[in-house]
Amino acid sequence: MSENRHYDVVIIGSGPGGGTMAWRLAQTGKRILLLERGDYLPRERENWDSQAVFVDARYQAPETWYGADGSSFHPGLHYFVGGNSKVYGSVLLRLRKKDFDEVRHPDGISPEWPVKYDVFEPYYQAAEELYYVHGLRGEDPTEPPSAKPYAYPPITHEPRIQELFDGLKREGHHPFHLPVGVRLEERNGKPLPHSACIRCDAFDGYPCITNGKADSQVTCVDPALAAHDNLTLMTNSYVDRLLTDPAGRTVTGVEVKRGDATEVFTGDVVVVACGALSSALLLLRSGNDAHPHGLANRSGQVGRNYMRHNNSTVLAISRTPNPTKFQKTLGLNDFYFGSDDWDYPLGHIQMVGKSDGVQIHGEGLPGFLQWFPEKPFDWIAKHSLDFWLTTEDLPIPANRIFYDGGKVRLDLEQTNMEALHRLKAKLRDLCTKLDIHPHLFDRSLYLGKDVPIGGTAHQAGTLRFGTDPATSVLDLECKAHELDNLYVTDASFFPSIGAVNPTLTIIANALRVADHIIGRLKA
């Protein structure tokens, strides 16, 4: 093997798990190779065009997968430097402390984590600082303990959202400023002239043309490349398979397709961070004589226990106009662990990006015509208040991704849907008290064109970590039980998913595992 094709660490995937890992390991001076199957997302006018982003799915991967019934769908994946974080909502919440314990739901048990919150806490803090998280401790009664305040102040609510915030408090609730990863400097609710973020209405779900969003590319990959010449990024580099020694104990090569050529790179350590679905597929197609059912799959758990949350984006109509542009500033967790009429967890409510007339027309929702028959889509958009609801789904072995006759198949049986229905009812009841029409309309385009199965924004759990190799794929340091030098640092390792966005936990865990790898490289 040519010396220039050997690296101390090879990282596959440049999203939050891989990009954060590359940023941290580059500081060691070791030779690091970062492989990304896509290219840089183009900076163009269409970045902020709702027709292009949501209706035409301009930046979504043009792949076709299949469900258990044989129907086809397009997964909501984005292959760019920065991965799915290029279009994420950038809300970076910690899992609640109780999420690390066993949690009972009507449909089953959300399992206990083998590593607890206290281990993750300092890495959560570091992750928040690295990704410019703006927030305010103490408003949300479910928030876990923190040693320090947020490094960046909370984002100011615009007037209609402040009215909503105040109204919720009057009703005895505990709304809080969402922790948002954003490169924003503001004064009196206005962005300063040099602020990367300009508080526009094309933030949530859009690529950011001004690089104001704290995504993996802007926050980690590009700064690390600029500061450390020992880090190499290769784009348009699809990893077809991982090669091992005959005994199957060590990854000896990373087989990469670049254009029409196939190259093999080697690393003392290999880190997989392709996203929970793609990482599982990579291990499955890397099977060999020593691993006949897929790499690291003696347990039969590779690709299984898939979770993606029960997510719903809904639109409510404010009785007064809502001219808000940057709407993603308010959250509510009062029903996270239950309510006065339900003994089980319900979940999380947050604001989502503001609808416009093009999006509403693209949804094709007849409900609007029923309740507002004389109102054009632009009027509805001007009065819209948009919410994202998240409830926990359960990791069950039958929910899995795998290859079926050469096609990618994703089996998904929904769990805990009663919680989502009840959470919607709670939001509907709140609307009646807050000068909002009590009708909630589902928005599907934000989650991807095919929902629920195609809504993969919160993918997790396909390579769970644990102490028992018979029931888990990774050990507590996220190293494959069966291989000495293979690690995974996306959300594959999650044994459960809680009811908050998983990205901050991915970032925190990447920093945690990076510390372990750094110690290994020094040995």
C-alpha positions as CSV (number, residue, x, y, z in Angstrom):
1,M,0.0,0.0,0.0
2,S,1.3,3.4,-1.0
3,E,2.3,5.5,1.9
4,N,0.1,8.4,0.7
5,R,-2.9,6.1,0.9
6,H,-2.4,5.2,4.5
7,Y,-3.8,7.4,7.3
8,D,-3.8,7.2,11.0
9,V,-7.6,7.6,10.9
10,V,-10.1,7.3,8.1
11,I,-13.5,8.9,8.7
12,I,-16.4,8.0,6.5
13,G,-19.1,10.7,6.4
14,S,-18.8,14.4,7.1
15,G,-22.1,15.1,8.9
16,P,-22.2,15.9,12.7
17,G,-20.7,12.6,13.7
18,G,-17.9,12.5,11.1
19,G,-17.3,16.2,10.8
20,T,-17.0,16.7,14.5
21,M,-14.7,13.8,14.8
22,A,-12.5,15.2,12.0
23,W,-12.4,18.6,13.7
24,R,-11.2,17.1,17.0
25,L,-8.7,14.5,15.6
26,A,-7.1,17.0,13.2
27,Q,-5.8,18.8,16.3
28,T,-3.6,15.9,17.2
29,G,-1.4,16.3,14.2
30,K,-2.1,12.7,13.0
31,R,-2.9,12.1,9.3
32,I,-6.7,12.1,9.0
33,L,-8.7,11.3,5.9
34,L,-12.3,12.4,5.7
35,L,-14.4,10.8,2.9
36,E,-17.7,12.2,1.7
37,R,-19.9,10.6,-0.9
38,G,-21.3,14.0,-2.1
39,D,-19.7,17.3,-2.9
40,Y,-20.2,20.8,-1.4
41,L,-23.8,21.9,-1.6
42,P,-23.9,24.6,-4.2
43,R,-24.5,28.2,-2.9
44,E,-27.2,29.4,-5.2
45,R,-30.5,31.3,-5.2
46,E,-32.4,28.1,-5.0
47,N,-31.0,27.6,-1.4
48,W,-33.7,29.9,-0.2
49,D,-36.4,29.0,-2.8
50,S,-39.2,27.1,-1.1
51,Q,-40.4,25.6,-4.4
52,A,-36.9,24.2,-5.1
53,V,-36.2,23.0,-1.5
54,F,-39.6,21.6,-0.4
55,V,-41.7,20.9,-3.4
56,D,-39.0,19.9,-6.0
57,A,-36.7,18.4,-3.3
58,R,-33.7,19.9,-5.2
59,Y,-31.1,18.8,-2.6
60,Q,-32.6,15.5,-1.6
61,A,-30.7,12.4,-2.7
62,P,-32.3,10.9,-5.8
63,E,-32.5,7.4,-4.4
64,T,-35.3,4.8,-4.5
65,W,-35.8,2.5,-1.5
66,Y,-38.6,0.1,-0.8
67,G,-40.9,-0.6,2.1
68,A,-42.0,-4.0,3.4
69,D,-45.1,-4.0,1.0
70,G,-42.9,-3.5,-2.0
71,S,-43.8,0.2,-2.5
72,S,-41.0,2.6,-3.4
73,F,-40.1,5.9,-1.8
74,H,-37.4,8.5,-1.8
75,P,-35.6,8.7,1.6
76,G,-35.0,12.2,3.0
77,L,-31.2,12.0,2.7
78,H,-28.8,14.7,1.7
79,Y,-25.3,13.8,0.4
80,F,-23.1,16.9,0.9
81,V,-20.2,18.0,2.9
82,G,-21.9,18.5,6.3
83,G,-24.5,15.7,5.5
84,N,-28.1,16.2,6.6
85,S,-27.0,19.1,8.9
86,K,-26.9,21.3,5.7
87,V,-30.7,21.4,5.9
88,Y,-31.5,20.6,9.5
89,G,-33.4,22.8,11.8
90,S,-30.4,23.4,14.0
91,V,-32.2,22.9,17.3
92,L,-29.7,21.3,19.6
93,L,-31.3,19.9,22.7
94,R,-29.8,17.5,25.2
95,L,-31.6,14.3,26.0
96,R,-33.3,14.6,29.3
97,K,-31.6,12.9,32.2
98,K,-34.5,10.4,32.6
99,D,-34.1,9.5,28.9
100,F,-31.0,7.6,29.8
101,D,-33.0,5.4,32.1
102,E,-35.7,2.8,31.2
103,V,-38.9,4.6,30.2
104,R,-42.3,2.8,30.0
105,H,-44.7,3.5,27.1
106,P,-48.0,1.9,26.3
107,D,-46.4,-0.1,23.5
108,G,-43.4,-1.2,25.4
109,I,-40.2,-0.1,27.1
110,S,-37.6,2.4,25.9
111,P,-34.4,0.7,27.1
112,E,-31.9,2.1,29.5
113,W,-28.6,3.5,28.2
114,P,-25.4,1.7,29.4
115,V,-23.7,5.1,29.7
116,K,-25.5,7.7,31.7
117,Y,-26.1,11.4,31.4
118,D,-23.3,12.4,33.8
119,V,-20.7,11.0,31.4
120,F,-22.2,12.9,28.5
121,E,-22.7,16.2,30.3
122,P,-19.3,17.8,29.8
123,Y,-19.4,16.7,26.1
124,Y,-22.8,18.2,25.7
125,Q,-21.4,21.5,27.0
126,A,-18.5,21.3,24.6
127,A,-20.8,20.5,21.7
128,E,-23.0,23.5,22.5
129,E,-20.0,25.8,22.5
130,L,-18.6,24.3,19.3
131,Y,-21.9,24.6,17.4
132,Y,-22.8,28.1,18.6
133,V,-25.8,27.1,20.5
134,H,-27.9,30.1,21.7
135,G,-30.1,29.3,24.7
136,L,-31.1,30.1,28.3
137,R,-30.9,27.6,31.2
138,G,-33.6,27.4,33.8
139,E,-36.8,28.0,31.7
140,D,-37.6,24.4,30.9
141,P,-38.3,22.3,34.0
142,T,-37.3,19.1,32.2
143,E,-33.9,20.3,31.2
144,P,-31.0,18.1,32.6
145,P,-28.5,19.6,35.0
146,S,-25.7,21.6,33.5
147,A,-22.4,22.8,35.0
148,K,-22.3,26.0,32.9
149,P,-24.7,28.4,31.2
150,Y,-25.0,28.5,27.4
151,A,-22.1,30.3,25.9
152,Y,-24.4,32.3,23.6
153,P,-27.5,34.3,24.6
154,P,-31.0,33.1,23.6
155,I,-32.4,34.2,20.3
156,T,-34.9,37.0,20.7
157,H,-38.6,36.2,20.0
158,E,-40.2,38.3,17.3
159,P,-43.4,40.1,18.5
160,R,-46.0,37.4,17.6
161,I,-43.9,34.6,19.1
162,Q,-43.3,36.7,22.2
163,E,-47.1,37.1,22.5
164,L,-47.4,33.3,22.2
165,F,-44.6,32.9,24.8
166,D,-46.4,35.3,27.2
167,G,-49.8,33.6,26.6
168,L,-48.4,30.2,27.4
169,K,-46.9,31.5,30.7
170,R,-50.3,33.1,31.6
171,E,-51.9,29.7,31.2
172,G,-49.4,28.2,33.7
173,H,-47.0,26.6,31.2
174,H,-43.2,26.8,30.8
175,P,-42.3,27.8,27.3
176,F,-38.5,28.2,26.8
177,H,-36.1,29.7,24.2
178,L,-35.1,26.9,21.9
179,P,-31.4,26.2,21.9
180,V,-30.4,26.9,18.3
181,G,-27.0,26.4,16.7
182,V,-26.6,29.6,14.7
183,R,-23.9,32.1,13.9
184,L,-26.0,35.0,15.0
185,E,-25.0,38.3,16.6
186,E,-28.0,40.5,17.2
187,R,-29.1,43.6,19.1
188,N,-32.7,44.4,20.0
189,G,-33.8,41.5,17.8
190,K,-31.9,42.7,14.7
191,P,-28.8,41.0,13.3
192,L,-25.7,43.1,13.4
193,P,-24.1,44.0,10.1
194,H,-21.3,41.4,10.4
195,S,-23.6,38.6,11.6
196,A,-23.5,35.5,9.4
197,C,-27.2,34.8,10.2
198,I,-29.6,37.5,9.1
199,R,-32.7,36.1,10.8
200,C,-34.4,35.4,7.5
201,D,-37.4,33.1,6.9
202,A,-35.3,30.5,5.0
203,F,-33.5,28.9,7.9
204,D,-35.3,25.8,9.0
205,G,-35.1,23.1,6.5
206,Y,-33.2,25.2,3.9
207,P,-29.5,25.3,3.2
208,C,-28.1,28.5,4.5
209,I,-26.6,30.7,1.7
210,T,-24.9,33.0,4.2
211,N,-23.3,30.2,6.2
212,G,-25.3,31.4,9.3
213,K,-26.5,27.9,10.2
214,A,-24.1,26.0,12.5
215,D,-23.9,22.9,10.4
216,S,-21.0,20.4,10.3
217,Q,-19.4,21.8,7.2
218,V,-19.4,25.4,8.4
219,T,-18.6,24.7,12.1
220,C,-16.1,21.8,11.9
221,V,-15.0,20.6,8.5
222,D,-14.0,23.9,6.8
223,P,-12.3,25.4,9.9
224,A,-10.4,22.2,10.5
225,L,-9.2,22.1,6.9
226,A,-8.1,25.7,7.1
227,A,-6.2,25.2,10.3
228,H,-4.6,21.7,9.9
229,D,-2.9,20.5,6.7
230,N,-2.8,17.0,8.2
231,L,-6.6,16.7,7.4
232,T,-7.6,15.6,3.9
233,L,-11.1,15.8,2.6
234,M,-12.1,13.8,-0.4
235,T,-15.5,14.5,-1.9
236,N,-17.5,12.5,-4.4
237,S,-16.0,9.4,-2.7
238,Y,-18.5,6.6,-2.2
239,V,-17.3,3.9,0.2
240,D,-18.5,0.6,-1.3
241,R,-17.2,-1.7,1.3
242,L,-14.8,-2.2,4.2
243,L,-12.1,-4.9,3.8
244,T,-10.7,-7.0,6.7
245,D,-7.9,-9.4,7.4
246,P,-8.8,-13.1,6.9
247,A,-9.7,-13.6,10.6
248,G,-12.1,-10.6,10.3
249,R,-10.7,-8.9,13.4
250,T,-9.2,-5.7,11.7
251,V,-10.4,-3.4,9.0
252,T,-7.5,-3.5,6.5
253,G,-8.9,-1.3,3.7
254,V,-11.6,1.1,2.7
255,E,-12.7,0.6,-0.8
256,V,-13.7,3.9,-2.4
257,K,-15.4,4.6,-5.8
258,R,-14.4,8.0,-7.2
259,G,-15.9,8.5,-10.6
260,D,-15.0,5.4,-12.7
261,A,-12.1,4.5,-10.5
262,T,-11.9,2.3,-7.4
263,E,-9.2,3.0,-4.8
264,V,-8.4,1.5,-1.5
265,F,-7.3,3.5,1.5
266,T,-6.1,2.2,4.8
267,G,-6.2,3.5,8.4
268,D,-5.0,2.4,11.8
269,V,-8.5,3.4,12.9
270,V,-11.6,3.6,10.8
271,V,-14.6,5.6,11.8
272,V,-18.0,5.1,10.2
273,A,-20.4,8.1,10.4
274,C,-22.6,7.9,7.3
275,G,-25.9,8.3,9.2
276,A,-27.7,5.4,10.9
277,L,-29.3,4.0,7.8
278,S,-26.3,4.3,5.5
279,S,-23.8,3.1,8.1
280,A,-25.8,-0.1,8.6
281,L,-26.0,-0.6,4.8
282,L,-22.2,-0.2,4.6
283,L,-21.6,-2.9,7.1
284,L,-24.1,-5.2,5.5
285,R,-22.5,-4.9,2.1
286,S,-19.1,-5.5,3.6
287,G,-19.7,-9.1,4.5
288,N,-17.0,-11.7,3.9
289,D,-16.1,-15.2,4.8
290,A,-15.4,-14.1,8.4
291,H,-18.5,-12.0,8.6
292,P,-21.0,-13.9,6.3
293,H,-24.0,-11.9,7.4
294,G,-22.4,-8.5,7.2
295,L,-19.5,-6.9,9.0
296,A,-19.8,-6.9,12.9
297,N,-23.1,-8.7,12.6
298,R,-22.7,-11.9,14.6
299,S,-25.4,-10.6,16.9
300,G,-27.8,-10.2,13.9
301,Q,-28.5,-6.7,15.1
302,V,-26.9,-4.7,12.2
303,G,-29.6,-2.6,10.6
304,R,-32.2,-3.5,13.3
305,N,-33.9,-1.4,16.0
306,Y,-34.3,1.5,13.7
307,M,-35.9,4.7,15.2
308,R,-36.8,8.0,13.6
309,H,-39.2,9.6,16.1
310,N,-42.9,10.1,15.6
311,N,-42.6,13.5,14.1
312,S,-45.4,15.8,12.9
313,T,-45.3,19.3,11.5
314,V,-48.5,21.1,11.8
315,L,-49.8,24.5,10.8
316,A,-52.3,26.5,12.9
317,I,-53.9,29.8,11.8
318,S,-53.5,32.8,14.1
319,R,-56.5,35.0,14.3
320,T,-54.1,38.0,14.1
321,P,-51.4,38.2,11.4
322,N,-48.0,36.5,12.1
323,P,-45.4,38.5,10.2
324,T,-42.6,36.5,12.0
325,K,-39.6,35.6,9.8
326,F,-37.3,33.7,12.1
327,Q,-39.9,31.6,13.9
328,K,-37.8,28.8,15.4
329,T,-37.3,30.3,18.8
330,L,-39.9,28.7,21.2
331,G,-40.2,25.3,22.7
332,L,-42.5,23.6,25.2
333,N,-41.7,20.4,27.2
334,D,-44.6,20.5,29.7
335,F,-46.0,17.2,28.4
336,Y,-42.6,15.5,27.8
337,F,-43.0,12.9,30.5
338,G,-46.8,12.9,30.8
339,S,-49.8,14.9,31.6
340,D,-52.7,15.1,34.1
341,D,-54.7,12.7,32.0
342,W,-52.0,10.4,30.7
343,D,-49.4,8.4,32.7
344,Y,-47.0,8.0,29.8
345,P,-44.6,10.4,28.0
346,L,-46.2,12.6,25.3
347,G,-43.2,14.5,23.9
348,H,-41.8,17.8,22.7
349,I,-43.3,20.8,21.0
350,Q,-41.3,23.5,19.2
351,M,-41.8,26.1,16.6
352,V,-40.7,25.2,13.0
353,G,-39.8,27.3,10.0
354,K,-42.5,29.8,8.8
355,S,-44.8,28.6,6.0
356,D,-45.2,30.6,2.8
357,G,-47.8,30.4,0.1
358,V,-45.8,28.2,-2.2
359,Q,-45.3,25.6,0.5
360,I,-49.0,25.6,1.5
361,H,-50.0,25.2,-2.1
362,G,-47.5,22.4,-2.5
363,E,-49.0,20.5,0.4
364,G,-52.3,20.3,-1.5
365,L,-54.2,20.2,1.8
366,P,-58.0,20.2,1.3
367,G,-58.5,21.1,5.0
368,F,-57.6,24.7,4.3
369,L,-60.4,24.9,1.7
370,Q,-62.8,23.5,4.2
371,W,-62.1,26.0,7.0
372,F,-61.0,29.0,4.9
373,P,-62.7,28.6,1.5
374,E,-62.3,32.3,0.6
375,K,-58.8,32.8,1.7
376,P,-55.8,32.5,-0.7
377,F,-52.7,30.5,0.2
378,D,-50.7,33.7,0.8
379,W,-53.3,34.9,3.3
380,I,-53.1,31.6,5.2
381,A,-49.3,31.8,5.2
382,K,-49.4,35.3,6.7
383,H,-51.6,34.0,9.5
384,S,-49.8,30.7,10.0
385,L,-48.1,29.5,13.2
386,D,-46.1,26.4,12.5
387,F,-45.2,23.7,15.1
388,W,-43.0,20.6,15.1
389,L,-44.2,17.8,17.5
390,T,-41.9,14.9,18.5
391,T,-42.8,11.8,20.4
392,E,-40.6,8.8,21.1
393,D,-40.8,5.6,19.0
394,L,-39.5,2.3,20.3
395,P,-36.5,0.3,19.1
396,I,-37.9,-3.0,17.9
397,P,-35.8,-5.6,15.9
398,A,-38.4,-5.8,13.1
399,N,-37.8,-2.1,12.2
400,R,-34.7,-2.5,10.1
401,I,-32.9,-1.6,7.0
402,F,-31.3,-4.3,4.8
403,Y,-30.7,-5.4,1.2
404,D,-33.4,-7.5,-0.4
405,G,-32.5,-8.8,-3.8
406,G,-30.1,-6.0,-4.4
407,K,-32.6,-3.3,-3.4
408,V,-32.6,-1.3,-0.2
409,R,-35.5,-2.3,2.0
410,L,-36.7,-0.4,5.1
411,D,-39.2,-2.1,7.3
412,L,-41.1,0.2,9.6
413,E,-43.9,-0.6,12.1
414,Q,-45.1,2.5,13.9
415,T,-45.1,2.5,17.7
416,N,-46.4,4.9,20.3
417,M,-48.6,6.7,17.9
418,E,-51.2,7.3,20.7
419,A,-48.7,9.7,22.3
420,L,-48.5,11.8,19.2
421,H,-52.2,12.0,18.8
422,R,-52.5,13.1,22.4
423,L,-49.8,15.7,22.0
424,K,-51.6,17.1,19.0
425,A,-54.7,17.3,21.1
426,K,-52.8,19.2,23.8
427,L,-51.5,21.7,21.3
428,R,-55.0,22.1,19.8
429,D,-56.4,22.9,23.3
430,L,-53.7,25.4,23.9
431,C,-54.5,27.1,20.6
432,T,-58.1,27.8,21.7
433,K,-56.7,29.8,24.6
434,L,-54.1,31.7,22.7
435,D,-56.0,33.6,19.9
436,I,-55.4,30.8,17.4
437,H,-58.0,28.8,15.4
438,P,-58.3,25.3,16.9
439,H,-57.5,23.5,13.6
440,L,-54.2,21.9,13.0
441,F,-53.1,21.0,9.4
442,D,-50.4,18.5,8.7
443,R,-47.4,19.7,6.7
444,S,-45.7,16.8,5.1
445,L,-43.1,18.5,2.8
446,Y,-40.9,19.7,5.6
447,L,-40.3,16.1,6.6
448,G,-39.6,14.8,3.1
449,K,-41.8,13.8,0.2
450,D,-42.7,10.4,1.6
451,V,-43.9,10.4,5.2
452,P,-43.6,8.6,7.5
453,I,-41.3,6.0,6.0
454,G,-39.3,8.6,4.0
455,G,-38.9,11.0,6.9
456,T,-35.4,10.0,7.9
457,A,-34.2,13.3,9.5
458,H,-33.9,11.7,13.0
459,Q,-32.6,8.3,11.9
460,A,-31.0,6.3,14.8
461,G,-30.4,3.0,16.4
462,T,-29.3,0.6,13.7
463,L,-26.0,-0.3,15.4
464,R,-26.8,0.0,19.1
465,F,-24.1,0.1,21.7
466,G,-24.0,-2.1,24.8
467,T,-22.0,-4.4,27.0
468,D,-23.3,-7.7,25.6
469,P,-22.0,-8.7,22.1
470,A,-25.0,-11.0,21.7
471,T,-27.5,-8.1,21.8
472,S,-25.5,-5.1,20.6
473,V,-23.1,-4.2,17.7
474,L,-20.8,-1.7,19.4
475,D,-19.2,-1.5,22.8
476,L,-19.4,1.4,25.2
477,E,-16.7,3.4,23.3
478,C,-18.7,2.8,20.1
479,K,-16.1,0.3,18.8
480,A,-17.5,-2.7,17.0
481,H,-17.4,-5.7,19.4
482,E,-15.9,-7.9,16.6
483,L,-13.3,-5.6,15.2
484,D,-10.3,-4.0,16.8
485,N,-10.2,-0.8,14.9
486,L,-13.8,0.1,13.7
487,Y,-15.8,2.8,15.4
488,V,-19.2,4.4,14.6
489,T,-20.1,8.0,15.6
490,D,-23.5,8.8,14.1
491,A,-26.8,8.1,15.8
492,S,-26.5,4.4,15.0
493,F,-25.4,3.7,18.6
494,F,-28.6,5.0,20.2
495,P,-30.4,2.3,22.3
496,S,-33.4,4.7,22.5
497,I,-34.1,8.1,21.1
498,G,-36.0,10.1,23.7
499,A,-38.2,12.9,22.2
500,V,-35.7,15.6,21.3
501,N,-33.7,16.2,18.2
502,P,-30.7,13.7,18.3
503,T,-28.0,15.9,16.7
504,L,-26.5,17.4,19.9
505,T,-26.2,13.9,21.3
506,I,-24.4,12.8,18.1
507,I,-22.0,15.7,18.4
508,A,-21.4,15.1,22.1
509,N,-20.8,11.4,21.5
510,A,-18.4,12.1,18.7
511,L,-16.3,14.3,21.0
512,R,-16.5,11.5,23.7
513,V,-15.3,8.8,21.3
514,A,-12.7,11.2,19.9
515,D,-11.1,11.4,23.3
516,H,-10.9,7.6,23.4
517,I,-9.4,7.4,20.0
518,I,-6.8,10.1,20.9
519,G,-5.8,8.0,23.9
520,R,-5.4,5.0,21.6
521,L,-3.3,6.9,19.1
522,K,-1.0,8.0,21.8
523,A,-0.5,4.5,23.1
